[in-house]
Amino acid sequence: MKHLDNLEAVMGRIQYDLPKILFPHELKEWLSLTDEEKASRMKRLCTVPLNWEDFTVAYSVYFRCKWLDAFKLRIPEKGAVVLEVGSGSSMNIPFALTMHDTGSKYITANMNKKLTEGFKQNAAGLPITIDIIEDNALNIGNYLAPNSVDAIVFEHSVNDVIQAFLCESRGIDTTHCDWMEALPEMIKIISTEYVNHRLEGAVKDEFLMLIQSCMAVLKPGGHLIMSHYMFQCDLDLGYNENLWENMLPTIRPWLKELEMGKEVSAEGFDPQWWIFYKK
């Protein structure tokens, strides 16, 4: 696996912003770790696909810090509106946005009912404004006005969107299912399509339609930000390793066909794992 990040840079970065990215109980847990434990956990995050035991305070430190840097870089203004596509129950973006600016507004377009319920529980008590749209992001224009969003985020959800497209085309419900129970079948389908060189033909047009819908509500000068990283459990379930590692390089040429903006570089963000697309 290509390394997710530079360990030395990560360890240097996290030394001075911890109170801004961790809640008090998390900060206490982080400070209870020895320097060797901190370095060991961060090294795993940076160098190998993540396993269940990696979802610790170190995971929170790394990803909130990374997204906080992304927001500082691409959303410098206060009171920004951020749309996340396919958040599931993950809180990386709402937490990082809270640390960035409590005056921000967070919107998620989330289809899976069970994951959305988990998100609602996890988000309870956050000081930022949160709206949940329980619909396909293809229909985002039914809920948001044109040019009304400062940034659109896909945080480890490009694969989920593509998997949902493939499943729905086969009559497999991804809205009401238990996502983790359905995951093995999703992985089997997407890996089979990829290995047989059918993935682009099967999903590219629908994927680009979704991106077009999102770009329509993005303000001129705003950014579409995509991130990806690898879970070992998905590999263990049979995810094609080449696709799993190269999810963003796979869809990057598709984005170029839209001509609705351009990809821009961002120092400290590896294009293997990040896309910044400016409208």
PyMOL commands that set and color helices and strands:
alter all, ss='L'
color gray80, all
select helices_A, chain A and resi 7-13+18-21+24-31+35-47+52-54+57-74+92-100+113-123+137-142+158-168+179-195+199-217+232-236+241-245+247-256
alter helices_A, ss='H'
color red, helices_A
select strands_A, chain A and resi 81-85+105-109+129-133+149-155+218-227+262-263+274-278
alter strands_A, ss='S'
color yellow, strands_A
deselect
rebuild
show_as cartoon
